[in-house]
Amino acid sequence: MFATLLQVALGGAIGASARFAAGVGIVRLVGHGAFPLGVITVNVIGSFLMGVFVVAAAHRGLTHLSPFVMTGILGGFTTFSAFSLEAVTLYERGDMSGAVLYVVASVVCSIFGLLLGLWLARGMFV
């Protein structure tokens, strides 16, 4: 268990560093704008890479690398890739209503959680 935790931690450091570098690179390439282009780019790339890895790992017997690659690198790069995988997994299992509920609940509850955090923090620090 500790070795797996170290794999996740190392992968997370790599993924978070890659996310930062990608964000800086996108800003340098296109400049700052009102639309969060860096975030959506990282989310789409991370989701794409999650899809590629899931299939490649299953076909090549590399699922033992999942904690390092999926949870660590891709989770550090973007947690949106894990969210996308869970939504598609529900869909592929034939649970369309579960997939829709998961997507809507994740987005709405996450935004609500952020707003609640902002409200509480502003009350404490202002």
Secondary structure, 3 states (H helix, E strand, C coil): CHHHHHHHHHHHHHHHHHHHHHHHHHHHHHCCCCCCHHHHHHHHHHHHHHHHHHHHHHHHCCHHHHHHHHHHHHHHHCCHHHHHHHHHHHHHCCCHHHHHHHHHHHHHHHHHHHHHHHHHHHHHHC
